[in-house]
Amino acid sequence: MRWGWILGALLLPLAACGPESPPGDAGTNGKAADTAGQEVIPAAQLVLRNGYIYTVDTDRKIAQAVAVREGRIVFVGTNDGVEPHIGPDTRVENLDGRLVLPGFVDAHMHVSGLSRQVDLYSAASVNDYQQLVGDYIESNPNRQLVVGRGWDRRVFTAAPPHKAQLDHVNDLIPIVLYASDHHSIWANSEAIAAAGIDNDTPDPRGGVIERDDTGLVTGVLRGRSAMALVEKIIPARTEEEYRAEIREVQEAVARHGITTLHDAYIRPTEDQPKLDAYQKMAALKNLTVRVRGSFVVRPGAGQREVRKLKTLSEKYRDEEFQVHSVKLFADGTIGDANALLKEPYAHRPGHRGARRLDQQNLNQLAKLANAAGLQVMIRAVGDAAVGMGLEAFAHSRDINGPRDMRNSVVHLQLVDQADIQQLADTQTIAVVHPLRFDRSAFHHALDVSRLGEARAAAQFPLKSLFDAGATVASGSNYPEHRHSSPLAAIHAGVTRNGADSEAVSLERMLASFTINGAFANRLEDMTGSLAEGKWADMIVLDRNLFQIAPADIKTAQVLQTYYRGRLVFELAEGAKAD
């Protein structure tokens, strides 16, 4: 027995080595070589090194290298530290000092493409709009309806849009053109007639059918309820058309460095083909961007509708596509004088705008949605509407208790100073659109005339929100600013065009487009910063934002976009991004 025990003791160390790891030879087998006594590290599939890697982690560390395996980050640190992760098949990229950031998170946009539609975004005059619509009709002679997107009210300096301008192009088929912000429609006479609208049609609640001084309909409809009168003549899109739109949008956002987006306008019934398109693309791994979404809740909805939305949301639980939020509309826009203000409009004494939901209904919906485990996003433009949203969230918290709700208010064009602190105190996420900050001639013609100088100058607070301690997440409101990237928005936030004191630091703007956006979508443990265990959502820029003048930030370009470790965009040599 004694000799058997001794022999077993001698054999145990050899047996522990195993047939795949003989003593003194770790082998390669897709693994990085180890040094004596060190644990073997599986080789990374991708290594970026010699970079300026701004991690946006808790300590805001700067790293030199990052390693990726199976789509996740397995190392962030120094060039020397990444060496053990490099194996014979590892793709190694030498960054030559370039800046690497987490992939951008767009916290509020609309996934809407231009498939079979007229692209008006690049036009700069009424003549341009007419030419583009005319060219489209000539190229598509069998189309019985023309839909376009992207006209800008700032183009109409002499006079507002009018149906006669489109009748001049074609008065035989309906023409329906969406504004760049998607809050207005400009239509020709045939479209107005097909929709059953005449000079006696009353304005729907929360909407405006624009009329001239004589009371005649001009062909412009503002607000969702008014737009819906004309939208009913547009055929519903198919699942295949939605897939084409999603592909178009994800290619566009990849060029801009966006790896996560929030599709903020999904109608639970009408957009079922869109939901199916998302779900199938996610299952087939055809998405190159992570999508979170919000269901739009109709006015008058109650407990039964909220329960249905909760049940529907549970159907979409793929890591790459989920809908776990509802969107409520508190008011309209300042342009159509339907944003809800605490004081009257300057150009309409006694008029304070229009609420889409009354306070009781807003409170009830926020409470029910939060109780069902759904986040709530309230679209509020005017200061009174923002106050309503915050009151609704306070009511929900009083009833449901202090749970982690991640509720948000989006747009925040005009905010009372007291409510800025209330945003932070109620842990309400502020979703802002930095590109909407405007001090152009159009701003003076529209905003100052409606709000007066003082209120117009106070629009779109930014630094005040950060200073109060609110979580600020940024969105593009795409396709409103179709050809502008988060870099342009970051530039706008950092500089504010030198117009006011609400400019913020580069670090704050980057946080708003990365970790804060991830937090707003319950993704802070998965993306939004570069840390071990998170998905490798990363972008490489052509210059270091920390080493250039703030005015030059908007000229920086995304060279590469990685989504879950996969290269989904690379700028061709000599090319320029959109």
N, C-alpha and C positions, 0 to 999 in steps of 0.2 A: 504493500500500500504506500509506503514512504516513497519508493522510487516512482510509482505512478503519479503521485502528487507533484513530485519535482519535475517530471517530464511534462505534465500538463501546464505547470507554471512557466516552463521555458517556451512552450508552443503558443501560449496565449498572445504575446505581443506580435508574433508573426501572423496569426490568424486575424488579428485586428486590422492588419494592413489590407487584407482582402485581395482578390484577384485583379481588381481594376486599379489598385494603387499600391504597387510594389514599393518596398522600402527604398527611399532615395530617388523615386521617379514618379512625380505627380502626373506625368503625361499631359497631353493637351486636350483632346476630345472635346473641342469647343470651349475649353476653359482657359482662363489666363493662367500662365505659369506662376507657381508660388515659389517662395524662398524657403529655406530650411526652417521647419518648425511652424510655418504659417499656414492658415487655413486656405484651401483652394477657393478662389473666387470665380464663379461662372463668368465667362466673357460677355461683355456688353455687345449689343448689335450696332450701337451708334455711340460715338464719343465726339463731343465738341470740346476743343481745348484752345489755349492761348487766346482766350476771350476776356471781355469785360462783362461778366454775367451778374446782372442786377436781379437778385433772387426774389425781392419783395417778401421775404420771410419775416418773421417777427422782429428780428434784429436788423433787417435790411442789409444783409451781408452781401459783399461783392466776392464772387468766385472767379476762378480761371477756367474751370473745366466742369463738364457734366457728362454722365454716362447713362445710357438708356438700354434697358433690356425688356423685351415683351411689352413695349409701349409705356413702361413706367421708368421713372428716374430712380437709379440705384446708387448714384453718387453725385455729390456736388461739393467741389472743393478746389484743391490746387492741381497744377499740371502734374506734379510728382505723385500726388495722391491718386490720380486717375489711372496711372500706369498699370496697376494690377488688374484693371478691368479690361485691358486691351488684349484681345486674342488674335489668332491668325485670320479670322473672318470678320473682325470688327471694322466697321466703316469709321474712319477717323477724319474729322474735318478740322483743319487749321483755320481758326477765325482771324488770325492776324490782328488781334486786339479789338475786333468789332463788338458792338453791344448786343447782348442777348437779353431778352425780356420774356416773362411769361406771356403766353398767348393772350391777346386782348379778349375781354368779356364785354359784349354789347348788351347792356342791361335792359334795353327797350328798343325794339325795332319791329318792322312789319315785313314778313317774308312775302314779298310781292314782286314778281318778275314782269317782264315785258313780252312774254310769249304771245305772238299774234296781236300785238298792240303797237301804237305809235309812241316812239320815244321822244319826248319833248324836253328832256332835262337839260340838254346842251344848247337849246335855242335861246336867243337873246332879244327877240323882237316879235311883235304880232305877225309881221310878214313871215318870219321864220316858222312860227306855228302853222300858219296857213299853208306854207310851202310843204312842210313835213306831212301834214294831213293830206294834202292834195297828192303828193308823191305816193303815199301809202295806198290811197284809193286807186290810183293809176296802176300800181303794182299788184293790187288785189281786187280786180274788177268784179269778182263774184261775192265779195263781202256785202252782206245786207245790213251790217251794223259796224261802225268804227269806234273803237275804244282806245284812248290814249292816256298817258300819264306824264306829269312833270311840268305843267305850266306854272309860272311864278307871277304872283300878283305885282311884284316889283317892276315887271316889264310894262305894266299898264300905268304909266305915269300921267298920260294925257287924259285918259278916260278908262273906266272899268271895263272888264270883258263884256261882250254883248253877243247874242245869238246871231246877229246880222253878219258879224265877221266870219262865222263858220258857214252861214248860209251862202256867203259869197264863194266858198270853196265847193260846197255841195248841199243842195237843199232837198235832195230826193231820198237820201238814206240818213238814219239817225247817226249823229256824231256826239259822243259822250267823252269828255276830257276831264281827268282828275287833276287837281292842283298838286303841286309837289308835296304839300303837307297832308294830302288826302282828307282835308276837311271841307273841300269845296268841289263842285262840279260845274263845268262850263259846257253847255249843250247848244245844239242848233235847234231851229224851229221844229224840224221833223222829230227830233228826240223828245222835245217838250210836248208835242202833240201826241206822240205814241204813248207817253206816260200819263196822258189824260189831264195834264196841267193846263189851266187857262188863267185868264186875268182875275177870275173870281175864286180861284183855289186859295183857301186860307193857309197861312203859314202853319206847319205842324209844330207841335210842342217841342221846343228846343232847337228848331231849325228856322231858316229864313229862305223864302223864295224872293230873290231880289227883283225890284220893280223900278222903273224910271219915275220921273217926276209926275207923269200922267197916270201912273198906276199900272202900266203895261209890264208884263213879265219880260225880263232881260235875258233869261237863259242861264243865269247863275244861281246855284243852290248851295247854301252853306249850312253845315251841321249835319250829323248823321241822319236825323229824321227826315230832313228835306232831301238829302241825297238819295235816300231809299226810294223816294217817289220815282226817280229816273232809273235807279239801279234795277228795278224790277223788270225792265225791258232787256237787260243783259242776260244772255243764257248762262246757266250755271256751268262752272268749269268742271271738267272730268278729272278723274284721278291721274290720268296720264298728263294732262295739262298742268296739274299741280306738281307732279314729279319734275316736269320740265322747268317750272318756276323755281322749285327748290334747288335743282342742279345749277340753274343760272345764278341764284343768290349765293349759294355756298362757294361757287367759283369766285364771285366778286368779293365776298368777305375774306376768303383765304388770301387774296391779293393784298388786303388791308391788314392782315395779321390777326384776324378774329378767329378764335377757335371755339368760342362758346357764345351763343346768342339767345335772347329771350324774344320769342315771337309773341307779341303782346295783343294780338287781335285774332282769336280763333273762335268762330261761332260754332257752338256745339252741334247744331243741326245742319245748317247750310254748308259748313266746311267739313262735313264728314269725309268727302273724298280727299281732302287735304290731310286729315288725320290718318287715313288709310295709307296715303302716300308716304308720310313720315314713318309710320310703323313698319311698312315693308322695306323702306330704304334702310332703316336702322337694323332690321333683322338680317338683311343681306349685306350689312357693313358697307353700304353705299354712301353713307353720310361722311362728309369731311369736316363737319363742324358739329359740336354738341348743341342740342336744342332743348330749351325749356320753354314752356308756353303758358298762356293765360286764356281761360275761357271768358268770353264776354257774357255778362249777365244782363238780361233785358230788364227794363224798368217794370216794377210790379211783381217781380219774381219773389217767391217765398220759400218756405222750408222744403216743399216737395221738389222744386227746381234745384235747390242747393244739393239735396240728397242725390238727385240724378247726376249732377255734375261730379259729385264725389265718386259715385259708382263709375262714371265714364272715365274719370281721371285714373282710376285703378287699372284700367285696361292698358294704359300707356306707361309702362314701367321699365322700358329698356334703358340701360345706362345712358344711351346716346339720345334718347327722346323721351321726355316726360312732360306731363301737364299737371302741375300741382298748385295752380293759382287761378284766381278769378279776377276779372277786371271790371270795376264799376266806374261810371262816368258821372262826375259831379256837376260839370258845367260845359260851356262851349268855348269859343275863342274870343280874344279881344278884337280881332279883325272884324268879326260879325257882331260885336257888342253883346255877345252872349256869355262871355266869361263872367262869373259871379263876383262882384266887387263889394267891398264894405262901404265905399262911397260912390256916388253916381259918376257916370261917364262924363267927361268934360264936354263932349259934343251933344249929349242928350241929358239935360238936367232932369233929375228924378229917376233916371233909368240906371239900375244896378246890374243888369244882365239877367240871365235865366238859369235856374237850377234844373239839372236833369232828373235828380232824385231829391225828395224832401229829406229832412234830417232823420225823421223816424224810419223811413224806408232804408236809408243808408246805414243807420245804426243796426237795424234788424239784419240786413244782408251781411254786414261785416261780422256780426256776432254769430250768425248761423254758419257762415263759411269757416270762420276760425274754429268753431266747435267741431266742425267736420274734418278738421285737420288741413284745410286749404288756406294758403296765403291769400291776402287781399291786396290788390293794387288799385288805388283810386287815382283816376285822372282828374287833376285839379289845376286850373290855369289861374283863376283869380284868387285874391287873398281871402275872400269870404268862402270860396269853395275849399281852399286849403284848410281853413278853420273847421269846416264841416267834416272833412276827412279825418282830421285829428280827433274831433269829438266822437266820431264813429269808432275809431280805434280805442279811445279811452273807454267807451261804453262796452266794447267787446272785452277789454281787459278786466273791467269791473265784473262782468258776468262770467267769463270763462277762466279768470285767474291769470296770473303772470306767466303764462307759458311762452315758449319760444315761437312767436308767430311769424316773424319776418315780413310784416306788412310794410307797404310802401306807398308813397305819394309820388306821382310822376308829372312832369312838366314844371310845376312850381314857378310860373312866370312872375307872379306877384305874390309876395309873402309878407304878412305882418311881422314886425320885429318880435313880438311876443310869441308868435307861432314858430319862429325859427328855433328858439330854445325848447319849445314844446315838442318839436320833432325829435330832438335828442332825448328829452326826458321820457317820452313814450316809446323809445327805441324804434321809431318809425324810420325806415330807410328812405332817403331822399334820392330819387332817380332824376338826374338832370340831363339837359341837352346843351352842352357847351357851345355847339355850333349855332344855336339860335340867338346867341348874344349878338346884337346888331346895333350899330350906331351910324348907319348909312342914311342917305337922303330919304330912303323909303321909311326908315324908322321914324324920322321926323314927320313925314307926311301921314303916316298911319298911327303909330303908337302915341306920339305927342298930342296929336289932334284928339285922340280918344281918352287919354289918361292925364294929360297935362305934363308939364316938364318934370315935376318932382317924382311922380309915380313912374313915368316912363324911364327916368334915370335909375330907378330902384329895381328894375326888372332883372330877373334871372340871378338872384343872389347865389354866391358860390363860397367865397371865403367865410362869410358869416355862418354858413352851414357847417363847415369844417371846424371853425373856432368854437361853435356851440357844442361840439362833440357828436354831431350826427354822423351816421354812416352814409357817405355820399357815393353813389354808383352812377356811372355815366352811360348814356345811350346815344345812338345816332338818330333815332326816329326814322331810320331808313324805310323807304327810299326817298324821304324828304331831301336829304343831302346825299344823293345817289353816288356822286363821284368824289365824295370827301371821306377821308379815313379817320380812324381814331387819332392819328398823329396830328391832323388838322384840328381836331377837337381839343387835343392836349395843348396845342399852340394857343388856341383861343382861350383856354382856361388859365394858362400861364401868363399871357400878355393882356387879355381883355382889350386889345388894341389901344392900350394906354388910356382908356376912356374912364376908368373908375378905380376904386380901391378894392374891388372884389377879386383881383387876380390872386392865384395861389401858386405854391411851389410846384416844381416838376414832380417831386416825390408824391405830393398829394394827388396830382392828376393821374400819375401812373397807378397809384393805388385804386383810384376810382374806376379805372378801366381794367383792373386785374383782380386783386384779392377782394375788394369791396363788391364788385360785380358777382364774383363767385359766392360770397356770403349771401348776397341778395337772393341767390338761387339755390341755397343750401349745398354749395359745391366747394366750400372752402377747404374741405379735407381731401379733395380730389384734384383741384386745379386752382389757378389764381396766383400761385407762387411756385418757385422752383425748389422743391425739397424732396428728399428721398421718400419713395412710396407713392408720390403723386403721379398723375398722368403727365407724360412728356409733351405738354402743350407749350411750344416755345417759338419765338421769332428772332431772326437775326436782322439787324438794321445796317445800313450802309455807313452810318456815322453814329458817334456817341452823343446822345442827347445831353449828357452831363458836361460835355466839353465844347458845345457850340452855343452861340448866342440864342436866346429864347426866340427871337424873330425868325431863326432858321429852322426851328423844329418842324414846321409844316412842309419843309422841302426834303426832309429825310425820307428814305424809302425802305420798305420791307424787302429784303433780299430773299429770305426763306421763311416759310411757315411750316412748322411741324405740329401735327395733330396726333396725339397718342403715339408719338415717336415716329410717325409716318410723314414724309415730306409731301405736303399737299400743294405747295406753291414754291416756285423758284423763279426769280426775276431773270429773264434772259439777259445775257451780257449785252450792254449797250442800250437796253430798253429802259423805259421809264414806267413806273406804276401809274395807275389811273389817277 
